[in-house]
Amino acid sequence: MNSLRLAASTAIALSITAAAHAQEGVAAGESCLPQGMFAQPDYISVEQHDDSRVTFRLCAPEAREVRVTSNDVDYAIPMGMAPGTERGLAMTMDETGLWSVTTAVPVEPDTYRFNFQVDGARVPDPMATTFSRERTGINSTFEVTGPEGAFQSWQADVPHGVVSRLEYWSAPLGAKREAFVYTPPGYMNGSESYPVLYLVHGAGDSADSWTSVGQANDILDNLLAAGGAKEMIIVMPFGHTPPRADANMLANTDFGQDLHQALIPHVDANFRTIADAEHRAMAGLSMGGAHTIRFGLPRPDVFSHIGIFSMGLGMGPDDVANYTAENGDALARSAEEMDLVYYAMGVEDFLYGTVEPTRSMLDEAGIEHVYNETGGGHTWVNWRRYLHDFLPRLFRED
């Protein structure tokens, strides 16, 4: 009886919706909306063409204005959304209520975040199957395939690791926390123990960002298949902590306490890790790079490999002096014991001015480092490539 009531209610709702669309100028039976109880939408929302231009589509018969948008400036530019122009790509509606637009230029092979803006409201693609969380909110994602982006693409002919969502209790913060954990191919059925990389996202992102848009799991899968990196576990924590008065997002001691007192012990107790500094690394982008500078670089007792992407000291006049005063002895030990300090920055990054004071601090502390200066800015386009360059350098016997 309940099923009959549901079917009847659904049929009535569909009839009312169809009538409303007819009043709006889209005839019943001609709408892009599904026309039966179990019908599915019959369109492709993101389509890559042979010339790498991309068409976006959205079924929204009652909308007045629809645009394709991206919060990532460096993603927006190749899609024709240059700074200084009206936000997003304007879409046009056909007689069925289906909106569409095609980029004016080819989109470079890579992974991109986007949403639709429907009458001013931000809406994820309802036809999408891949999404990426921000600190708050969500993005749809799509990938433009091609040889230049193959290093980050899922490949059918390589073994694949597993990404798991981990929940754990943080006694220092008095809160439940989350992290995403990549385990390499063979981990689930094996007995071997592995080194661990703790990999942190940026200020606008979330714990899933390094896999949902950063493609960290695919990047490492492909490197492992080619013999280009050591097998390892990657732990991707949530870089933000519960809000409190006077908290400093970039010098967030709450994150440091959670990392060292809760997350690392939990991972070592529940995964097959090699639980010593020689087999533990930390890296991060932007805010995650700040966390790495604060809670990784001065901790050679915990980490032997460090990666800093698109972040540095020197945004404030006393940043470097305060940092070295607080960590002088630890940095001296890092100079002796760290196996790798890797630093990467794009010349168009708005934080590029922090490179010189940060590298000078490293030099004055006697910390040798690998510096990777690239084009581009503060973008996932760069961060995926930094990770691809960084991973093969980890846990090498030489």
SVG drawing of the C-alpha trace seen along z (x, -y; Angstrom):
<svg xmlns="http://www.w3.org/2000/svg" viewBox="-2 -44 77 55">
<polyline fill="none" stroke="black" stroke-width="0.4" points="0.0,0.0 2.8,-2.4 4.4,-1.7 1.1,-2.5 0.8,-5.8 4.4,-6.7 3.8,-6.0 0.6,-8.0 2.2,-10.9 5.1,-10.8 2.8,-10.8 0.9,-13.7 4.0,-15.7 5.4,-15.0 2.1,-16.1 2.1,-19.4 5.7,-20.0 5.0,-19.4 2.1,-21.8 4.2,-24.4 6.9,-24.1 4.2,-24.4 3.2,-27.7 6.8,-28.9 7.1,-28.2 8.4,-24.7 5.7,-22.3 4.9,-19.2 6.6,-16.2 9.3,-18.4 11.1,-19.3 14.7,-18.2 13.5,-17.0 12.8,-13.2 9.3,-12.3 8.6,-9.1 8.8,-7.7 12.1,-5.9 13.4,-8.0 16.8,-9.5 18.0,-12.8 19.1,-12.4 22.1,-14.7 25.8,-14.9 26.6,-17.7 30.3,-18.0 31.6,-16.9 35.2,-17.1 35.4,-17.6 38.2,-16.3 39.8,-19.8 39.7,-19.8 37.1,-22.5 34.4,-21.6 30.7,-21.9 28.7,-22.3 24.9,-21.6 22.3,-21.9 18.6,-21.1 16.8,-24.0 13.6,-25.0 12.5,-27.5 15.8,-29.3 16.2,-32.9 20.0,-33.0 22.6,-30.2 26.4,-30.5 29.4,-28.1 31.6,-29.3 34.8,-28.3 36.3,-29.7 39.8,-28.9 41.1,-31.8 43.7,-29.6 41.0,-27.2 38.7,-30.0 41.2,-31.5 41.6,-28.5 37.8,-28.2 37.4,-31.7 36.6,-33.3 39.5,-35.8 39.7,-38.2 38.0,-41.5 35.2,-40.0 31.7,-39.1 31.8,-36.1 31.4,-32.7 30.5,-31.6 26.9,-32.7 24.8,-29.7 21.9,-29.8 18.6,-27.8 17.0,-25.8 13.3,-25.0 13.5,-22.0 14.9,-24.1 18.4,-22.7 21.2,-25.3 24.6,-25.0 27.8,-26.7 31.1,-25.7 34.4,-27.1 35.9,-29.4 39.3,-27.9 40.7,-24.4 41.0,-23.5 44.4,-22.1 44.5,-18.5 44.0,-18.6 41.4,-18.3 39.1,-21.2 36.5,-22.3 33.3,-24.1 29.7,-24.8 26.7,-26.3 25.3,-29.7 21.5,-29.5 19.7,-32.8 22.5,-33.8 22.7,-30.6 25.7,-28.3 24.6,-24.8 26.8,-21.7 26.3,-19.8 23.3,-17.4 24.6,-15.0 28.2,-14.9 29.7,-11.8 32.8,-13.4 32.9,-16.2 35.4,-18.0 34.7,-19.5 35.9,-22.9 36.2,-24.0 32.5,-24.7 30.5,-23.8 31.2,-21.5 32.4,-21.7 31.7,-19.5 34.8,-18.3 35.8,-17.1 38.9,-16.0 40.2,-17.0 42.3,-14.0 45.5,-14.2 49.1,-13.2 50.2,-16.3 47.8,-15.3 48.3,-11.5 50.5,-11.5 47.4,-12.3 44.8,-10.3 43.3,-7.0 44.9,-4.3 43.2,-0.9 46.4,1.0 48.1,0.1 47.5,1.5 45.5,-0.8 45.7,-1.6 42.7,-2.3 41.5,-5.6 39.7,-5.3 38.0,-7.9 39.2,-7.7 37.4,-9.1 39.3,-9.4 39.0,-11.1 41.3,-14.0 41.8,-14.3 43.8,-17.6 40.9,-19.2 38.1,-17.3 36.5,-16.6 36.0,-14.0 38.3,-14.5 38.7,-13.1 41.5,-12.2 41.7,-10.4 44.2,-7.6 45.7,-6.1 47.2,-2.6 49.2,-1.3 48.3,1.7 48.6,4.9 48.3,3.4 44.8,4.9 46.1,8.5 49.6,8.1 51.6,7.9 54.3,5.4 54.8,2.2 55.2,-1.1 56.6,-4.7 54.0,-7.4 53.5,-10.9 51.3,-13.3 49.9,-15.6 47.9,-18.7 45.5,-20.8 45.1,-24.6 42.9,-27.1 39.9,-26.9 39.9,-23.1 39.0,-20.0 40.4,-16.6 39.3,-15.0 40.9,-17.7 44.2,-15.9 42.3,-13.0 39.1,-14.6 40.9,-17.3 44.6,-16.8 44.6,-13.3 47.3,-12.2 46.2,-8.6 46.3,-8.4 49.6,-10.2 51.2,-7.7 49.6,-4.7 51.1,-5.8 54.5,-6.4 54.5,-3.1 53.6,-1.3 56.5,-2.9 58.9,-2.2 59.2,-5.9 58.5,-6.0 58.6,-4.0 55.4,-2.4 54.0,-4.4 50.9,-5.3 49.6,-8.9 47.5,-10.4 45.6,-13.5 44.2,-15.2 41.7,-18.0 43.8,-21.1 41.2,-23.2 40.4,-22.9 37.3,-23.9 37.1,-27.7 38.1,-29.5 38.9,-33.1 42.3,-34.4 43.2,-31.4 45.8,-31.9 45.0,-29.9 48.6,-29.7 50.2,-29.3 47.5,-27.0 48.9,-25.3 45.6,-23.3 46.4,-21.6 50.0,-20.9 48.7,-19.3 46.1,-17.2 48.7,-16.0 51.4,-15.0 49.3,-13.9 46.3,-12.3 46.6,-11.6 50.1,-10.2 49.6,-7.9 46.3,-6.7 47.7,-6.0 50.7,-4.1 48.3,-2.1 45.8,-1.2 47.9,-0.9 51.0,1.1 53.5,-1.8 57.2,-2.0 56.8,-4.2 60.0,-6.2 61.2,-9.6 63.3,-8.0 60.1,-6.7 57.8,-9.6 57.3,-12.7 55.2,-15.8 54.1,-18.1 51.4,-20.6 50.2,-23.4 49.5,-27.0 48.0,-26.8 49.2,-23.1 52.6,-24.5 52.4,-26.8 51.5,-23.8 54.5,-22.0 56.8,-24.9 55.5,-25.2 54.9,-21.6 57.1,-19.5 60.3,-21.4 61.3,-21.9 60.5,-18.3 63.3,-16.1 62.4,-13.7 59.2,-13.0 59.8,-13.7 62.9,-13.2 61.3,-14.5 59.6,-17.9 57.7,-19.4 56.5,-23.0 54.3,-24.0 53.3,-27.7 53.9,-29.1 56.7,-30.8 57.6,-33.1 57.8,-36.8 54.2,-37.9 54.6,-39.9 57.6,-42.0 58.6,-39.8 57.6,-36.4 61.1,-35.1 62.6,-36.6 59.8,-35.1 60.0,-31.7 63.8,-31.4 63.6,-32.6 61.0,-30.0 62.7,-27.1 66.4,-27.9 67.7,-24.8 65.2,-22.5 66.2,-24.0 69.9,-23.3 69.0,-19.7 66.9,-19.6 70.0,-20.8 71.8,-17.7 69.1,-15.1 66.6,-16.0 67.0,-13.8 65.0,-16.1 63.6,-19.6 61.7,-20.4 60.3,-23.9 58.2,-24.8 56.7,-28.0 55.2,-29.5 56.5,-32.9 53.0,-34.2 51.9,-33.1 50.8,-36.0 53.1,-34.5 56.1,-34.5 57.6,-37.4 58.0,-34.9 60.5,-32.8 63.6,-34.9 63.1,-35.3 62.2,-31.6 65.2,-30.4 67.4,-32.8 66.1,-31.4 66.9,-27.9 70.4,-28.9 71.1,-30.6 70.0,-27.6 72.2,-25.4 69.3,-23.4 70.0,-22.2 66.9,-22.2 65.7,-21.4 64.0,-24.5 61.5,-24.0 60.5,-27.3 57.8,-27.0 55.5,-29.2 51.9,-29.6 50.3,-30.7 48.5,-29.5 46.7,-26.7 46.0,-22.9 47.5,-22.9 50.9,-23.5 50.3,-21.5 49.6,-18.3 52.9,-18.7 54.8,-19.6 53.5,-16.4 54.5,-14.4 58.0,-15.8 58.2,-15.4 57.0,-11.8 59.9,-10.1 62.3,-11.9 60.9,-10.3 62.4,-7.4 65.2,-6.8 68.1,-4.7 70.6,-7.0"/>
</svg>
